[in-house]
Amino acid sequence: MATAATKVGPKFQVTIPKSVRDAVGLKVGDLVEASVGREGIVLRQKVLIDKPVSLEGSLRSRRRR
């Protein structure tokens, strides 16, 4: 498992070390979720999926029935 220390900046920003980014395939623009775990802060990659417009319209019409 890749691990590395990093420092919290003045705006509470942290840089994820390259070895860790490479190990999980993290790229610029990717989303991460921060939460508190048993051992401290946990960062998880997140994926957002857009809902197709046609599906949204279909769901809306079903609610009206």
N, CA, C and O atoms as a GROMACS GRO file, in nm:
protein
  260
    1MET      N    1   0.085  -0.118   0.000
    1MET     CA    2   0.000   0.000   0.000
    1MET      C    3   0.089   0.124   0.000
    1MET      O    4   0.186   0.131   0.076
    2ALA      N    5   0.058   0.220  -0.085
    2ALA     CA    6   0.136   0.343  -0.094
    2ALA      C    7   0.097   0.438   0.019
    2ALA      O    8  -0.021   0.463   0.041
    3THR      N    9   0.194   0.488   0.090
    3THR     CA   10   0.170   0.587   0.195
    3THR      C   11   0.277   0.694   0.187
    3THR      O   12   0.389   0.668   0.142
    4ALA      N   13   0.243   0.814   0.229
    4ALA     CA   14   0.339   0.924   0.232
    4ALA      C   15   0.281   1.034   0.320
    4ALA      O   16   0.159   1.049   0.330
    5ALA      N   17   0.368   1.110   0.383
    5ALA     CA   18   0.326   1.222   0.467
    5ALA      C   19   0.307   1.346   0.380
    5ALA      O   20   0.376   1.364   0.280
    6THR      N   21   0.214   1.430   0.420
    6THR     CA   22   0.191   1.556   0.352
    6THR      C   23   0.153   1.661   0.455
    6THR      O   24   0.108   1.626   0.564
    7LYS      N   25   0.170   1.787   0.424
    7LYS     CA   26   0.145   1.895   0.519
    7LYS      C   27   0.015   1.967   0.484
    7LYS      O   28  -0.018   1.984   0.367
    8VAL      N   29  -0.058   2.010   0.587
    8VAL     CA   30  -0.179   2.089   0.568
    8VAL      C   31  -0.137   2.234   0.548
    8VAL      O   32  -0.064   2.290   0.629
    9GLY      N   33  -0.184   2.294   0.437
    9GLY     CA   34  -0.148   2.431   0.404
    9GLY      C   35  -0.233   2.532   0.478
    9GLY      O   36  -0.322   2.494   0.554
   10PRO      N   37  -0.206   2.661   0.458
   10PRO     CA   38  -0.278   2.766   0.531
   10PRO      C   39  -0.428   2.771   0.502
   10PRO      O   40  -0.505   2.822   0.584
   11LYS      N   41  -0.472   2.719   0.389
   11LYS     CA   42  -0.616   2.714   0.357
   11LYS      C   43  -0.671   2.574   0.379
   11LYS      O   44  -0.775   2.538   0.324
   12PHE      N   45  -0.601   2.494   0.459
   12PHE     CA   46  -0.638   2.356   0.492
   12PHE      C   47  -0.637   2.265   0.370
   12PHE      O   48  -0.708   2.164   0.367
   13GLN      N   49  -0.559   2.300   0.269
   13GLN     CA   50  -0.544   2.216   0.151
   13GLN      C   51  -0.428   2.121   0.173
   13GLN      O   52  -0.330   2.154   0.239
   14VAL      N   53  -0.440   2.002   0.115
   14VAL     CA   54  -0.331   1.905   0.121
   14VAL      C   55  -0.299   1.859  -0.021
   14VAL      O   56  -0.387   1.856  -0.108
   15THR      N   57  -0.175   1.824  -0.044
   15THR     CA   58  -0.134   1.767  -0.171
   15THR      C   59  -0.126   1.616  -0.153
   15THR      O   60  -0.059   1.567  -0.062
   16ILE      N   61  -0.194   1.544  -0.239
   16ILE     CA   62  -0.187   1.398  -0.234
   16ILE      C   63  -0.057   1.358  -0.304
   16ILE      O   64  -0.039   1.388  -0.422
   17PRO      N   65   0.032   1.292  -0.234
   17PRO     CA   66   0.162   1.258  -0.292
   17PRO      C   67   0.150   1.175  -0.420
   17PRO      O   68   0.056   1.096  -0.436
   18LYS      N   69   0.245   1.193  -0.509
   18LYS     CA   70   0.244   1.127  -0.640
   18LYS      C   71   0.235   0.975  -0.627
   18LYS      O   72   0.162   0.912  -0.704
   19SER      N   73   0.307   0.916  -0.533
   19SER     CA   74   0.304   0.770  -0.518
   19SER      C   75   0.162   0.721  -0.487
   19SER      O   76   0.121   0.614  -0.533
   20VAL      N   77   0.089   0.798  -0.408
   20VAL     CA   78  -0.049   0.762  -0.372
   20VAL      C   79  -0.141   0.784  -0.491
   20VAL      O   80  -0.224   0.699  -0.521
   21ARG      N   81  -0.127   0.901  -0.559
   21ARG     CA   82  -0.210   0.929  -0.678
   21ARG      C   83  -0.192   0.820  -0.783
   21ARG      O   84  -0.289   0.772  -0.841
   22ASP      N   85  -0.067   0.784  -0.808
   22ASP     CA   86  -0.039   0.680  -0.908
   22ASP      C   87  -0.097   0.545  -0.868
   22ASP      O   88  -0.148   0.472  -0.952
   23ALA      N   89  -0.090   0.512  -0.739
   23ALA     CA   90  -0.138   0.382  -0.691
   23ALA      C   91  -0.288   0.364  -0.712
   23ALA      O   92  -0.335   0.253  -0.734
   24VAL      N   93  -0.364   0.475  -0.704
   24VAL     CA   94  -0.510   0.466  -0.719
   24VAL      C   95  -0.560   0.520  -0.851
   24VAL      O   96  -0.679   0.514  -0.880
   25GLY      N   97  -0.469   0.574  -0.933
   25GLY     CA   98  -0.509   0.625  -1.064
   25GLY      C   99  -0.582   0.758  -1.057
   25GLY      O  100  -0.664   0.787  -1.143
   26LEU      N  101  -0.552   0.839  -0.957
   26LEU     CA  102  -0.617   0.969  -0.941
   26LEU      C  103  -0.564   1.067  -1.044
   26LEU      O  104  -0.443   1.076  -1.066
   27LYS      N  105  -0.655   1.140  -1.107
   27LYS     CA  106  -0.618   1.236  -1.211
   27LYS      C  107  -0.676   1.374  -1.178
   27LYS      O  108  -0.769   1.385  -1.098
   28VAL      N  109  -0.622   1.478  -1.240
   28VAL     CA  110  -0.671   1.614  -1.221
   28VAL      C  111  -0.820   1.619  -1.257
   28VAL      O  112  -0.860   1.568  -1.362
   29GLY      N  113  -0.899   1.679  -1.172
   29GLY     CA  114  -1.042   1.691  -1.196
   29GLY      C  115  -1.125   1.579  -1.134
   29GLY      O  116  -1.247   1.591  -1.127
   30ASP      N  117  -1.061   1.470  -1.089
   30ASP     CA  118  -1.134   1.362  -1.024
   30ASP      C  119  -1.195   1.413  -0.893
   30ASP      O  120  -1.141   1.505  -0.831
   31LEU      N  121  -1.304   1.354  -0.852
   31LEU     CA  122  -1.369   1.389  -0.727
   31LEU      C  123  -1.325   1.294  -0.617
   31LEU      O  124  -1.309   1.174  -0.640
   32VAL      N  125  -1.306   1.348  -0.498
   32VAL     CA  126  -1.278   1.265  -0.381
   32VAL      C  127  -1.373   1.305  -0.270
   32VAL      O  128  -1.413   1.421  -0.260
   33GLU      N  129  -1.408   1.210  -0.187
   33GLU     CA  130  -1.496   1.233  -0.073
   33GLU      C  131  -1.411   1.219   0.053
   33GLU      O  132  -1.339   1.121   0.069
   34ALA      N  133  -1.420   1.317   0.141
   34ALA     CA  134  -1.347   1.312   0.268
   34ALA      C  135  -1.443   1.275   0.380
   34ALA      O  136  -1.552   1.330   0.389
   35SER      N  137  -1.401   1.181   0.464
   35SER     CA  138  -1.481   1.142   0.580
   35SER      C  139  -1.387   1.107   0.694
   35SER      O  140  -1.265   1.100   0.676
   36VAL      N  141  -1.445   1.085   0.811
   36VAL     CA  142  -1.366   1.049   0.928
   36VAL      C  143  -1.381   0.900   0.952
   36VAL      O  144  -1.492   0.848   0.963
   37GLY      N  145  -1.267   0.831   0.960
   37GLY     CA  146  -1.267   0.688   0.987
   37GLY      C  147  -1.204   0.660   1.122
   37GLY      O  148  -1.168   0.753   1.195
   38ARG      N  149  -1.191   0.536   1.156
   38ARG     CA  150  -1.133   0.496   1.286
   38ARG      C  151  -0.990   0.548   1.305
   38ARG      O  152  -0.949   0.581   1.416
   39GLU      N  153  -0.917   0.553   1.195
   39GLU     CA  154  -0.776   0.593   1.205
   39GLU      C  155  -0.752   0.737   1.162
   39GLU      O  156  -0.637   0.780   1.154
   40GLY      N  157  -0.857   0.813   1.133
   40GLY     CA  158  -0.841   0.952   1.093
   40GLY      C  159  -0.919   0.984   0.968
   40GLY      O  160  -1.030   0.933   0.948
   41ILE      N  161  -0.863   1.069   0.883
   41ILE     CA  162  -0.931   1.114   0.761
   41ILE      C  163  -0.920   1.008   0.653
   41ILE      O  164  -0.813   0.951   0.630
   42VAL      N  165  -1.031   0.981   0.586
   42VAL     CA  166  -1.036   0.885   0.478
   42VAL      C  167  -1.077   0.958   0.350
   42VAL      O  168  -1.179   1.028   0.350
   43LEU      N  169  -1.000   0.943   0.244
   43LEU     CA  170  -1.035   1.000   0.114
   43LEU      C  171  -1.072   0.886   0.021
   43LEU      O  172  -0.999   0.788   0.010
   44ARG      N  173  -1.186   0.898  -0.046
   44ARG     CA  174  -1.230   0.797  -0.142
   44ARG      C  175  -1.260   0.865  -0.275
   44ARG      O  176  -1.318   0.974  -0.278
   45GLN      N  177  -1.221   0.800  -0.384
   45GLN     CA  178  -1.257   0.851  -0.516
   45GLN      C  179  -1.406   0.835  -0.535
   45GLN      O  180  -1.464   0.734  -0.494
   46LYS      N  181  -1.468   0.935  -0.598
   46LYS     CA  182  -1.611   0.930  -0.625
   46LYS      C  183  -1.635   0.945  -0.773
   46LYS      O  184  -1.557   1.008  -0.844
   47VAL      N  185  -1.745   0.887  -0.819
   47VAL     CA  186  -1.784   0.898  -0.959
   47VAL      C  187  -1.929   0.948  -0.961
   47VAL      O  188  -2.016   0.892  -0.894
   48LEU      N  189  -1.952   1.053  -1.037
   48LEU     CA  190  -2.089   1.103  -1.055
   48LEU      C  191  -2.139   1.055  -1.190
   48LEU      O  192  -2.066   1.058  -1.289
   49ILE      N  193  -2.264   1.012  -1.194
   49ILE     CA  194  -2.324   0.966  -1.318
   49ILE      C  195  -2.442   1.057  -1.349
   49ILE      O  196  -2.535   1.069  -1.269
   50ASP      N  197  -2.438   1.121  -1.465
   50ASP     CA  198  -2.548   1.207  -1.506
   50ASP      C  199  -2.670   1.123  -1.541
   50ASP      O  200  -2.659   1.018  -1.604
   51LYS      N  201  -2.786   1.171  -1.498
   51LYS     CA  202  -2.910   1.104  -1.530
   51LYS      C  203  -2.952   1.151  -1.669
   51LYS      O  204  -2.962   1.271  -1.692
   52PRO      N  205  -2.978   1.058  -1.763
   52PRO     CA  206  -3.020   1.098  -1.897
   52PRO      C  207  -3.150   1.178  -1.893
   52PRO      O  208  -3.239   1.148  -1.813
   53VAL      N  209  -3.161   1.278  -1.977
   53VAL     CA  210  -3.280   1.364  -1.982
   53VAL      C  211  -3.404   1.280  -2.010
   53VAL      O  212  -3.509   1.304  -1.950
   54SER      N  213  -3.395   1.183  -2.099
   54SER     CA  214  -3.510   1.100  -2.133
   54SER      C  215  -3.560   1.022  -2.011
   54SER      O  216  -3.680   1.003  -1.994
   55LEU      N  217  -3.468   0.978  -1.927
   55LEU     CA  218  -3.506   0.906  -1.806
   55LEU      C  219  -3.575   1.000  -1.708
   55LEU      O  220  -3.674   0.963  -1.645
   56GLU      N  221  -3.524   1.121  -1.696
   56GLU     CA  222  -3.584   1.219  -1.606
   56GLU      C  223  -3.728   1.248  -1.648
   56GLU      O  224  -3.818   1.253  -1.563
   57GLY      N  225  -3.752   1.268  -1.778
   57GLY     CA  226  -3.887   1.294  -1.827
   57GLY      C  227  -3.979   1.176  -1.804
   57GLY      O  228  -4.095   1.193  -1.769
   58SER      N  229  -3.926   1.057  -1.824
   58SER     CA  230  -4.005   0.936  -1.802
   58SER      C  231  -4.046   0.922  -1.656
   58SER      O  232  -4.160   0.887  -1.626
   59LEU      N  233  -3.953   0.949  -1.566
   59LEU     CA  234  -3.984   0.940  -1.424
   59LEU      C  235  -4.086   1.046  -1.383
   59LEU      O  236  -4.175   1.019  -1.301
   60ARG      N  237  -4.074   1.166  -1.440
   60ARG     CA  238  -4.167   1.273  -1.409
   60ARG      C  239  -4.308   1.237  -1.453
   60ARG      O  240  -4.403   1.263  -1.380
   61SER      N  241  -4.322   1.178  -1.572
   61SER     CA  242  -4.455   1.144  -1.623
   61SER      C  243  -4.517   1.030  -1.541
   61SER      O  244  -4.639   1.025  -1.527
   62ARG      N  245  -4.437   0.940  -1.489
   62ARG     CA  246  -4.490   0.830  -1.406
   62ARG      C  247  -4.542   0.882  -1.272
   62ARG      O  248  -4.638   0.828  -1.217
   63ARG      N  249  -4.479   0.987  -1.220
   63ARG     CA  250  -4.524   1.043  -1.091
   63ARG      C  251  -4.659   1.110  -1.104
   63ARG      O  252  -4.735   1.114  -1.007
   64ARG      N  253  -4.692   1.162  -1.221
   64ARG     CA  254  -4.818   1.233  -1.243
   64ARG      C  255  -4.935   1.137  -1.248
   64ARG      O  256  -5.049   1.178  -1.225
   65ARG      N  257  -4.911   1.012  -1.279
   65ARG     CA  258  -5.022   0.915  -1.294
   65ARG      C  259  -5.088   0.882  -1.167
   65ARG      O  260  -5.182   0.802  -1.166
   0.00000   0.00000   0.00000
